């Protein structure tokens, strides 16, 4: 337990939970580090929605129907709207789906939005709080979206290693080279030099998303 506490206190976990194991891990993280921030991963959030499209037998419709495909993407895009506009946006999106998507919407509502109580008034809390999967504030603050940056660095390092099962000697050499590059980049950053860590196409995409999020106007929702 002491080891886990030390690990969790040194990092914030960025997950969108899709299973009991990840859910238990997050609960442990909250218990051990109650003041830490919990943020979901946009990639895994979109993957959860896609898996539901598959499980509900909607793959053919998703591939053939551009309107339906856009609506599914709009569900995922709710992660970019302000927290206080999520319900409004979801209701507007729901009205654009056909009846054959009811099971998909029921799952999404129960898991990520909220649902009416069976007895009494009001609504139940969703399985995953809006603050867990919504990344609006992170985009506005130009903070990297959770997990994407880490997973990207893992892919880059894996490509540099080039083989799946390197020897200890080869792996150690690659780690030393990676550390040297990291230290050079840190020196440039401390000297206010621009360190371009993303490909131009990804930088343009990130800038485009940031502009869209910053220009969001709730009065234009219709």
trRosetta pair geometry for C-beta under 8 A, 3 or more apart (Angstrom, degrees):
i j d omega theta_ij theta_ji phi_ij phi_ji
1 4 5.7 -54 -150 37 35 112
1 5 6.3 39 152 -23 67 105
2 5 5.6 -52 -149 33 32 115
2 6 6.6 33 154 -19 64 103
3 6 5.9 -55 -153 34 31 110
3 7 6.5 29 152 -18 65 106
4 7 5.7 -56 -148 36 33 111
4 8 6.1 25 158 -15 68 109
4 28 7.1 -50 165 155 139 126
4 32 6.5 -126 123 -90 98 165
5 8 6.0 -59 -143 40 27 106
5 9 6.1 25 160 -19 64 112
5 32 5.0 -150 -110 -163 73 124
5 33 7.8 147 -150 -52 66 88
6 9 6.0 -59 -145 37 26 109
6 10 6.6 18 158 -16 61 111
7 10 6.2 -72 -159 36 28 106
7 11 6.9 -33 165 29 64 106
8 11 6.9 -93 -146 58 28 73
8 13 7.4 -36 -132 -30 84 108
8 28 7.7 -138 -78 124 151 88
8 29 5.3 -173 -140 -129 128 76
8 32 4.9 81 73 96 154 132
8 33 4.9 -156 136 -15 110 126
8 36 7.2 -107 163 -30 92 163
9 32 7.4 -105 -51 139 83 105
9 33 5.5 174 -89 -91 62 123
9 36 7.8 -137 -116 -66 44 126
12 36 5.3 177 -108 -177 87 108
12 37 5.2 2 -141 62 144 83
12 38 7.6 -150 -171 -85 100 33
12 39 7.0 48 144 18 122 100
13 25 7.2 -161 -168 135 166 107
13 26 6.6 -148 93 -105 139 74
13 29 5.2 -87 14 -112 134 165
13 36 7.9 61 16 138 77 138
13 38 7.2 -5 71 -124 86 69
14 39 4.9 -22 -121 83 84 94
14 40 7.0 93 -175 -174 68 9
14 41 5.3 96 142 -68 94 87
14 146 2.7 -165 -162 -171 137 122
14 147 4.6 -150 104 -39 118 83
14 150 7.6 157 47 11 127 133
15 22 5.6 -164 171 -173 144 118
15 25 7.5 72 1 89 170 119
15 26 6.1 -131 64 -73 131 115
15 40 6.3 -43 102 -126 36 57
15 41 6.0 -23 -133 -8 23 104
15 44 6.9 -27 -166 59 56 159
15 146 7.6 -93 -26 141 26 138
15 147 7.4 97 -86 -60 42 131
16 40 3.6 62 -82 -165 83 109
16 41 4.9 -114 -5 46 93 71
16 42 7.8 119 -31 -61 136 13
16 44 4.0 176 50 95 107 109
16 45 4.4 -163 -102 -63 170 73
16 48 6.5 -115 130 -16 124 132
16 128 7.3 36 -155 -148 79 158
16 132 7.2 123 -115 142 70 101
16 133 5.7 62 -116 -104 113 97
17 22 4.1 179 -130 109 82 112
17 23 4.6 98 -177 -72 149 70
17 26 5.9 -87 -63 -7 130 141
17 40 7.7 -92 -1 -114 62 103
17 128 6.8 180 47 -94 97 119
18 22 6.4 45 37 37 55 145
18 44 6.4 -132 -26 175 120 108
18 47 7.4 -55 -68 97 155 105
18 48 5.2 -155 -102 -92 113 107
18 51 7.8 86 -156 30 135 153
19 22 5.2 90 59 13 78 99
19 23 6.9 -140 100 -6 39 93
20 23 5.4 -57 -144 39 34 115
20 24 6.2 36 157 -21 68 104
21 24 5.9 -55 -152 34 29 110
21 25 6.5 30 150 -20 63 106
22 25 5.4 -51 -148 34 35 116
22 26 6.4 35 154 -19 66 103
23 26 5.9 -54 -150 35 31 109
23 27 6.5 33 152 -19 64 105
24 27 5.6 -53 -148 36 33 113
24 28 6.4 35 153 -20 65 104
25 28 5.7 -55 -153 34 31 112
25 29 6.4 34 149 -22 64 105
26 29 5.3 -50 -149 33 36 115
26 30 6.4 37 153 -19 67 101
26 38 6.5 75 -161 -137 110 125
27 30 5.7 -52 -149 35 33 111
27 31 6.3 34 151 -20 64 107
28 31 5.5 -55 -148 36 33 113
28 32 6.1 19 159 -10 68 110
29 32 6.2 -61 -141 43 27 101
29 33 6.0 -35 178 41 65 101
29 36 6.7 -84 161 73 97 142
29 38 7.3 129 103 -95 125 101
30 33 7.3 -81 -126 67 17 62
30 34 6.3 50 177 -108 61 56
30 36 7.6 -133 -105 58 46 100
30 38 6.8 -12 -79 -60 99 133
31 34 7.2 1 -144 -68 15 83
33 36 4.0 38 127 -15 117 123
38 131 7.5 80 79 116 93 99
38 132 5.8 -31 125 -113 107 83
39 132 7.0 165 -136 -157 25 45
39 135 7.2 78 -166 -100 111 85
39 138 7.0 79 -142 -59 145 145
39 146 4.5 168 110 -47 113 142
40 44 7.0 -122 178 71 90 107
40 45 5.6 82 139 -61 126 113
40 128 7.1 50 -69 -179 144 134
40 132 4.7 69 -34 150 110 75
40 133 4.0 -19 47 -97 152 58
40 135 7.7 -110 69 -56 80 96
40 146 6.6 165 105 56 22 141
41 44 4.3 63 79 18 110 106
41 45 6.5 -174 90 -15 53 85
41 145 7.5 99 -146 148 56 91
41 146 4.9 -109 -90 99 66 100
41 147 3.8 -4 -114 22 125 142
41 148 7.1 152 -154 -38 95 72
42 45 5.4 -54 -145 35 32 118
42 46 6.4 30 158 -16 66 104
42 76 8.0 86 -170 -180 86 99
42 79 5.8 145 -118 131 94 161
42 133 8.0 115 -96 -168 53 75
42 135 5.8 -47 -65 -10 111 150
42 145 5.1 -20 1 172 124 138
42 146 7.4 138 -6 52 75 78
42 147 8.0 -165 29 54 65 108
42 148 7.0 -8 45 -45 103 121
43 46 6.1 -59 -154 37 28 106
43 47 6.4 28 149 -20 63 108
43 147 6.4 -115 32 97 115 124
43 148 6.2 138 -25 -82 120 88
43 151 7.6 -57 30 32 161 159
44 47 5.2 -49 -144 36 38 117
44 48 6.5 46 154 -26 65 97
44 147 7.1 22 -9 69 110 167
45 48 5.9 -50 -155 27 30 112
45 49 7.0 26 149 -13 61 103
45 76 6.8 133 120 -141 100 85
45 79 6.0 100 114 -76 159 143
45 133 5.0 123 -109 -151 135 113
46 49 5.7 -53 -153 37 38 112
46 50 6.3 38 150 -20 68 107
46 76 4.8 41 -106 -134 88 135
47 50 5.5 -53 -145 38 34 113
47 51 6.3 38 155 -22 66 102
48 51 5.9 -51 -149 32 30 111
48 52 6.8 29 152 -17 61 104
48 111 7.7 -152 151 144 134 153
49 52 5.8 -58 -156 35 33 111
49 53 6.7 38 147 -22 65 101
49 72 6.7 147 153 -176 119 92
49 75 5.9 161 -140 104 143 123
49 76 5.6 -134 33 -73 162 95
49 108 7.0 37 -115 -98 92 113
50 53 5.5 -48 -152 30 37 115
50 54 6.6 37 150 -17 65 102
51 54 5.5 -53 -153 37 36 113
51 55 6.1 31 152 -17 69 108
52 55 5.6 -52 -137 41 35 108
52 56 6.0 27 163 -14 67 110
52 104 5.6 123 138 -132 112 81
52 107 5.3 -170 -143 96 140 153
52 108 7.2 166 98 -57 167 85
53 56 6.3 -63 -144 41 23 104
53 58 4.8 -92 -166 73 72 112
53 59 6.5 109 136 -76 93 60
53 62 5.6 53 176 -58 134 147
53 72 6.1 30 -85 -134 135 145
53 104 6.5 37 -90 -117 58 133
54 57 8.0 39 171 -64 32 24
54 58 7.5 -94 -69 50 17 73
54 59 5.6 37 -111 -63 63 110
56 101 7.7 76 134 -134 151 53
56 103 5.0 168 -128 91 122 120
56 104 5.1 -97 1 -64 170 90
56 107 7.8 -136 -59 0 126 139
57 60 7.9 -13 167 17 68 98
58 61 5.0 -55 -165 48 72 114
58 62 5.6 81 134 -32 85 100
58 68 7.6 -139 180 162 114 136
58 100 7.4 148 -102 132 104 103
58 101 6.8 63 -109 -103 149 81
58 104 6.5 -16 -10 -54 156 137
59 62 5.5 -56 -147 35 31 114
59 63 6.3 25 157 -17 65 107
60 63 5.9 -59 -150 37 29 108
60 64 6.0 3 162 0 67 117
61 64 6.1 -69 -134 49 28 96
61 65 5.0 -13 -178 15 71 124
61 68 5.3 -32 149 92 101 167
61 100 7.3 163 -64 103 168 134
62 65 7.0 -49 -97 50 14 87
62 68 6.2 -113 -99 113 47 112
62 69 5.3 102 -164 -91 64 83
62 72 6.4 -2 -122 -2 107 157
63 69 7.7 94 -77 -76 14 124
65 68 3.9 47 103 18 121 113
65 69 6.3 164 93 -17 64 85
66 69 5.5 -55 -146 37 33 115
66 70 6.4 36 155 -22 65 104
67 70 5.8 -53 -152 33 29 112
67 71 6.7 31 150 -20 62 105
67 96 7.7 -135 170 167 99 106
68 71 5.6 -53 -151 33 35 114
68 72 6.6 36 152 -19 66 101
68 97 7.5 74 -126 -128 78 72
68 98 7.3 -43 -94 10 109 107
68 101 7.3 -180 -143 -63 106 135
69 72 5.9 -52 -152 33 32 111
69 73 6.6 30 151 -16 63 107
70 73 5.6 -57 -150 39 33 112
70 74 6.4 39 149 -26 66 103
71 74 5.4 -50 -150 29 34 116
71 75 7.1 43 149 -24 62 94
71 93 6.3 136 -157 -171 82 91
71 96 5.2 -164 -107 105 120 114
71 97 5.6 148 165 -80 154 80
71 101 7.6 -23 111 -134 139 176
72 75 5.7 -43 -161 22 38 114
72 76 7.2 32 146 -11 63 100
72 104 7.9 -52 -107 162 96 150
73 76 5.6 -52 -156 37 41 111
73 77 6.2 45 145 -25 69 106
74 77 5.1 -50 -142 36 38 117
74 78 7.3 63 152 -39 59 81
74 93 4.9 -176 118 -121 124 124
74 96 7.8 37 51 60 156 142
75 78 6.1 -32 -172 -4 36 114
75 90 7.8 57 -124 -122 72 80
75 93 6.2 153 -74 152 67 154
75 108 6.0 -63 -160 -144 134 158
76 79 6.4 -29 170 2 55 111
77 80 5.5 -44 -173 26 66 113
77 81 7.4 67 137 -27 76 95
78 81 5.7 -49 -152 22 49 112
78 86 5.7 79 -178 -140 109 83
78 89 5.5 162 -115 105 92 132
78 90 6.2 35 -110 -71 146 85
78 93 7.5 -86 -62 -11 113 153
78 112 7.8 116 89 138 138 131
78 134 7.6 -72 133 -102 75 89
79 133 5.7 -88 -111 146 102 84
79 134 5.5 -171 -150 -121 55 45
79 135 5.3 25 160 18 100 92
79 136 7.5 -173 149 -42 48 73
80 134 8.0 -163 -46 -156 13 73
80 135 6.7 -24 -91 69 54 85
80 136 5.7 107 -174 -88 35 76
80 139 6.5 14 -137 2 86 158
80 209 7.3 -116 -124 -171 140 98
80 212 7.4 14 157 107 144 109
80 213 5.4 -114 -178 -97 103 104
80 216 7.8 180 135 -72 91 138
81 85 4.7 -104 157 89 117 113
81 86 6.0 156 85 -83 113 58
81 89 5.2 136 30 -30 173 159
81 134 7.6 -73 65 -141 59 112
81 136 6.1 -52 99 -80 16 132
81 216 6.5 159 -128 -150 68 150
82 85 4.7 73 64 13 87 108
82 86 7.7 -123 96 -37 47 74
82 136 5.3 180 -91 153 40 167
82 216 6.8 172 -20 108 96 146
82 218 7.4 -59 37 -63 124 116
83 86 6.1 -27 -161 -18 38 114
83 130 5.5 116 -143 128 92 131
83 131 6.8 8 -111 -80 133 72
83 134 5.7 131 -89 106 78 168
83 136 6.8 -142 -36 39 66 135
83 137 8.0 -4 -28 -31 106 107
85 88 5.2 -60 -161 47 62 115
85 89 5.6 63 143 -25 85 107
85 216 7.8 -175 49 159 164 130
85 218 5.3 -137 -104 -106 133 115
85 221 7.2 -173 -164 -54 117 152
86 89 5.9 -62 -148 40 26 109
86 90 6.1 26 157 -21 65 109
86 113 7.1 -171 142 -123 109 80
86 130 5.5 -156 10 -135 169 133
86 134 6.7 -87 -78 -87 131 134
87 90 5.7 -56 -146 35 29 112
87 91 6.4 30 157 -20 65 104
87 113 6.8 114 -104 -162 69 102
87 114 7.7 -24 -99 30 109 108
88 91 6.1 -56 -152 32 28 110
88 92 6.6 25 154 -15 62 108
88 218 7.3 56 87 -154 155 107
88 221 6.1 61 139 135 118 163
89 92 5.8 -59 -152 37 33 111
89 93 6.3 30 154 -18 68 107
89 221 6.6 -103 -89 -133 70 134
90 93 5.7 -57 -148 37 32 110
90 94 6.3 39 154 -27 66 104
90 109 7.5 126 170 -100 137 82
90 113 5.3 118 -151 -111 172 137
91 94 5.7 -49 -148 28 31 116
91 95 6.9 34 154 -23 61 102
92 95 6.1 -53 -159 25 32 113
92 96 7.5 25 148 -17 60 106
92 221 6.1 -137 -42 177 162 102
92 222 7.4 165 -135 163 135 9
93 96 5.9 -64 -164 31 40 111
93 97 7.3 41 146 -27 69 100
94 97 6.0 -54 -159 20 41 112
94 105 5.8 94 -123 -145 95 141
97 101 4.2 -95 -178 67 124 138
97 102 7.9 157 122 -65 126 48
97 104 7.8 -145 -155 71 151 115
97 105 6.1 178 63 -54 164 131
98 101 5.8 101 63 3 65 99
99 102 5.7 -6 -173 -35 56 111
101 104 4.7 -50 -170 41 77 119
101 105 5.8 75 131 -23 88 101
102 105 5.8 -60 -146 41 31 107
102 106 6.1 36 154 -25 67 106
103 106 5.6 -50 -144 33 30 115
103 107 6.6 32 155 -18 62 103
104 107 5.9 -56 -155 34 30 110
104 108 6.4 24 152 -15 65 109
105 108 5.6 -55 -143 40 34 110
105 109 5.9 36 157 -22 68 108
106 109 5.9 -54 -144 36 26 111
106 110 6.3 21 159 -14 62 110
107 110 6.0 -63 -148 40 26 106
107 111 5.9 9 162 -8 66 119
108 111 6.0 -66 -137 46 25 103
108 112 5.5 -37 -174 36 66 112
108 113 6.5 50 133 -9 76 108
109 112 7.4 -69 -107 56 12 70
109 113 4.5 -47 -138 50 54 122
109 114 7.0 -49 178 66 76 25
109 115 5.2 95 135 -79 106 92
109 126 7.6 -134 160 -104 40 109
110 113 7.8 16 -9 48 17 81
110 115 5.2 -1 -92 -31 66 136
110 126 6.7 135 157 -134 28 78
110 127 6.7 40 139 -16 72 104
111 126 6.0 35 129 -172 20 106
111 127 4.9 -35 -139 36 54 118
111 128 6.1 17 165 16 72 101
112 126 5.4 10 158 -180 4 154
112 127 7.5 -34 -56 51 41 84
112 128 5.6 -16 -103 63 62 105
112 130 7.6 88 177 -95 71 60
112 133 6.2 -45 -137 43 110 153
113 126 5.5 136 62 -74 24 135
114 123 4.3 77 137 144 123 124
114 124 5.8 178 -168 78 84 55
114 125 6.0 -51 -116 -129 105 22
114 126 5.0 -99 -77 -44 56 84
115 123 6.2 162 81 -161 21 92
115 124 5.2 -9 61 45 77 106
115 126 7.6 104 -9 -90 80 71
116 122 7.9 140 -146 98 59 36
116 123 5.6 -60 -96 -107 38 77
116 124 7.5 33 106 2 10 85
117 120 5.3 -21 104 70 139 87
117 121 7.0 67 47 118 120 9
117 122 5.5 31 -4 78 127 78
117 123 6.4 -157 -25 -116 79 22
117 124 5.7 127 -81 -46 73 84
125 129 7.1 -19 -178 -92 111 77
126 129 6.8 156 68 -87 94 29
126 130 7.4 94 38 -49 131 68
128 132 4.9 -107 180 68 93 140
128 133 5.7 59 135 -23 129 116
129 132 4.9 105 65 -11 78 102
130 133 7.0 -82 -156 49 34 83
130 134 5.2 18 165 -16 77 126
131 134 6.2 -55 -115 42 25 105
134 137 7.7 64 123 7 97 87
135 138 4.6 -55 -169 44 79 119
135 139 5.8 83 131 -28 89 96
135 145 5.4 25 -163 -124 154 98
135 146 7.5 -139 -105 7 120 90
136 139 6.0 -62 -154 34 28 108
136 140 6.4 24 154 -16 66 108
136 213 6.2 175 -144 -158 72 120
136 216 8.0 -43 -143 8 118 161
137 140 5.6 -54 -146 38 34 112
137 141 6.1 22 158 -9 67 112
138 141 5.9 -61 -142 47 29 103
138 143 4.4 -88 -158 69 79 106
138 144 7.6 -48 170 81 115 24
138 145 6.1 117 117 -98 135 58
138 146 7.7 -68 -144 -27 171 80
139 142 7.4 26 -179 -79 33 34
139 143 7.8 -82 -56 48 20 70
139 145 7.2 13 -73 -71 81 97
139 209 6.4 -100 -147 132 131 103
139 210 5.8 -166 174 -106 93 66
139 213 4.6 62 114 45 136 174
140 210 7.8 140 -97 -149 32 81
140 213 6.1 -128 -66 128 75 121
140 214 6.3 128 -117 -86 81 80
142 210 6.7 25 -93 -121 81 137
144 148 6.5 -145 173 67 99 99
144 149 4.2 8 174 -34 152 136
145 148 5.0 40 81 13 95 129
145 149 7.6 146 60 -20 56 90
147 150 5.6 -67 -147 44 37 108
147 151 5.6 31 162 -18 76 111
148 151 6.0 -59 -142 41 24 106
148 152 6.1 27 157 -23 62 110
149 152 5.6 -55 -148 34 28 114
149 153 6.6 26 155 -17 63 104
150 153 5.9 -56 -151 35 31 107
150 154 6.5 33 150 -20 64 105
151 154 5.4 -52 -150 34 35 116
151 155 6.5 38 152 -21 66 102
152 155 5.7 -52 -151 33 33 111
152 156 6.5 33 152 -19 65 104
153 156 5.6 -50 -147 35 35 113
153 157 6.3 33 154 -17 66 105
154 157 5.9 -56 -148 38 30 108
154 158 6.2 32 153 -22 65 108
155 158 5.6 -54 -146 36 31 113
155 159 6.4 32 154 -20 64 104
156 159 5.8 -56 -153 34 30 111
156 160 6.6 27 150 -18 64 106
157 160 5.6 -56 -151 35 35 112
157 161 6.5 37 151 -22 67 102
157 174 7.4 111 -170 152 86 117
157 178 6.0 23 -118 -107 106 146
158 161 5.7 -51 -150 32 34 111
159 162 7.0 33 175 -77 38 56
160 174 6.0 145 119 -155 105 114
160 177 7.6 -150 161 94 137 126
160 178 7.1 141 85 -76 156 103
161 166 5.5 -106 -173 -34 111 139
161 170 7.6 100 -154 137 85 104
161 171 6.9 14 -130 -110 121 69
161 174 5.2 36 -96 -143 78 171
163 166 5.3 122 74 -71 106 77
163 170 7.8 11 47 125 123 151
166 170 4.2 -122 -176 90 112 118
166 171 4.5 143 96 -58 123 85
166 174 7.1 8 145 2 175 137
167 170 4.7 90 53 11 81 101
167 171 6.8 -151 89 -4 38 89
168 171 5.8 -58 -143 41 28 110
168 172 6.1 30 158 -22 64 109
169 172 5.9 -57 -148 35 25 111
169 173 6.6 25 154 -19 62 106
170 173 5.8 -55 -151 34 32 112
170 174 6.5 30 153 -17 65 105
171 174 5.8 -56 -150 37 33 110
171 175 6.3 33 153 -20 66 106
172 175 5.7 -54 -148 35 32 112
172 176 6.4 34 153 -20 65 104
173 176 5.7 -52 -150 34 32 112
173 177 6.5 31 153 -17 64 105
174 177 5.7 -54 -149 37 33 110
174 178 6.2 35 152 -21 66 107
175 178 5.5 -53 -147 37 32 113
175 179 6.3 35 153 -21 65 105
176 179 5.7 -53 -148 35 30 113
176 180 6.5 34 152 -21 63 104
177 180 5.6 -52 -150 33 33 113
177 181 6.5 32 153 -17 65 103
178 181 5.8 -54 -150 37 32 110
178 182 6.3 35 150 -22 65 107
179 182 5.5 -53 -147 35 32 115
179 183 6.4 32 154 -20 65 104
180 183 5.8 -54 -149 34 31 110
180 184 6.6 32 152 -19 63 104
181 184 5.7 -54 -151 34 34 113
181 185 6.4 33 152 -17 66 105
182 185 5.8 -55 -150 37 31 111
182 186 6.3 32 152 -20 65 106
183 186 5.6 -50 -145 36 33 113
183 187 6.5 38 153 -22 63 102
184 187 5.7 -53 -153 32 31 113
184 188 6.6 31 150 -18 64 104
185 188 5.7 -54 -152 35 34 112
185 189 6.4 35 151 -20 67 105
185 195 5.1 88 -154 -143 91 151
185 197 7.7 58 -148 -79 142 109
186 189 5.6 -52 -147 35 34 112
186 190 6.3 32 155 -18 66 106
187 190 5.8 -55 -147 38 30 110
187 191 6.4 17 155 -8 63 112
188 191 5.8 -68 -149 47 30 103
188 193 3.9 -77 -174 67 87 124
188 194 7.9 -58 155 59 115 21
188 195 5.1 118 99 -67 129 109
189 192 7.7 40 -180 -75 33 21
189 193 6.9 -84 -69 57 26 75
189 195 5.7 -49 -67 -3 86 132
196 203 7.5 -39 -152 -67 99 145
198 202 4.4 -117 178 88 113 117
198 203 4.8 142 95 -60 121 85
198 206 7.0 3 147 -1 172 140
199 202 4.8 84 59 11 82 104
199 203 7.0 -151 91 -9 39 88
200 203 5.6 -56 -145 35 33 112
200 204 6.3 32 158 -19 67 104
201 204 5.9 -54 -151 35 30 110
201 205 6.5 30 151 -18 63 107
202 205 5.5 -52 -146 37 35 113
202 206 6.2 36 155 -20 67 105
203 206 5.8 -53 -146 36 30 110
203 207 6.3 29 154 -18 64 107
204 207 5.7 -55 -147 38 30 111
204 208 6.2 33 153 -22 65 106
205 208 5.6 -54 -148 34 30 113
205 209 6.4 30 154 -18 65 104
206 209 5.8 -53 -149 36 31 110
206 210 6.3 33 152 -20 64 107
207 210 5.6 -54 -147 36 32 114
207 211 6.4 34 154 -21 65 103
208 211 5.8 -53 -150 33 31 111
208 212 6.5 30 153 -18 64 106
209 212 5.8 -56 -150 36 32 111
209 213 6.3 29 155 -17 67 107
210 213 5.9 -56 -146 38 30 108
210 214 6.2 24 158 -15 65 111
211 214 5.9 -60 -144 41 28 107
211 215 6.1 13 161 -9 65 115
212 215 6.1 -68 -144 44 25 102
212 216 7.2 57 150 -59 60 80
213 216 5.9 -19 -164 -26 37 114
217 220 4.5 64 89 2 105 111
218 221 5.6 -24 -165 -7 53 117
